[in-house]
Amino acid sequence: ISQAAEIALPGDTVSIGSGTYREWVSPRYSGIDNNQRITYCAAPDAQPVITGAEIITGWAPFGALWRAEVDNALFGGYNPYEDEIFGDWYDGLGQVHHTGEVFLDGNALYEAASLEAFQVRASDPEKSLRWYAEVGAASTVFYADFGGQDPNSACVEISVRPFCFFPQQTGINYITVRGLTICQAAPQWAPPTAFQPGAIGPHWSKGWVIE
């Protein structure tokens, strides 16, 4: 999709087939007005998914938990597991939270406050599915409780990109995005009085239609 986003011009339609697209789509060109928009849409009967996550394999037992190590090169210049959530109106309820997330078969796990926190059993069984990450100079190490499930027999993903469909530049106007599933990105908190990052968004542009 990003290849198309580099060349799509006013009046063009980018028709997207079924599949999982692990990328950050940043449209290069702006539409002109409502009659000359640039449209990104699902092809007929297609179900395209743009995700901010990558699959992580090679989990090894670590006591009652599982452990996996990821080369920081996977994250490029943005490691969401060292990026703490902050901003006006945000309340972490006594815990530091990061923009990154770990998913088991598409479902988000809870972030643990520390490795020691795993020793305290969550009162809610769903909240026993937790992860914790330690960021080093060259790699990030993940620890997780998958509720007795072997992660090597499941699909475990971690969010690595801040956006799925979001222009890097401002003023990319009159864009239509239709029929896409957008998921598993790692944007920062979006306070109502400041910059509005999101898995999908216009980045201070006008005339967008998101369906």
Secondary structure as GFF3:
##gff-version 3
##sequence-region A 1 211
A	DSSP	alpha_helix	2	5	.	.	.	ID=ss1
A	DSSP	beta_strand	13	16	.	.	.	ID=ss2
A	DSSP	beta_strand	19	22	.	.	.	ID=ss3
A	DSSP	beta_strand	38	42	.	.	.	ID=ss4
A	DSSP	beta_strand	48	51	.	.	.	ID=ss5
A	DSSP	beta_strand	53	55	.	.	.	ID=ss6
A	DSSP	beta_strand	60	62	.	.	.	ID=ss7
A	DSSP	beta_strand	65	71	.	.	.	ID=ss8
A	DSSP	three_ten_helix	72	75	.	.	.	ID=ss9
A	DSSP	beta_strand	102	104	.	.	.	ID=ss10
A	DSSP	beta_strand	107	108	.	.	.	ID=ss11
A	DSSP	beta_strand	110	111	.	.	.	ID=ss12
A	DSSP	three_ten_helix	116	119	.	.	.	ID=ss13
A	DSSP	three_ten_helix	125	128	.	.	.	ID=ss14
A	DSSP	beta_strand	130	135	.	.	.	ID=ss15
A	DSSP	beta_strand	139	145	.	.	.	ID=ss16
A	DSSP	three_ten_helix	151	153	.	.	.	ID=ss17
A	DSSP	beta_strand	156	159	.	.	.	ID=ss18
A	DSSP	beta_strand	175	178	.	.	.	ID=ss19
A	DSSP	beta_strand	181	183	.	.	.	ID=ss20
A	DSSP	beta_strand	209	210	.	.	.	ID=ss21
###
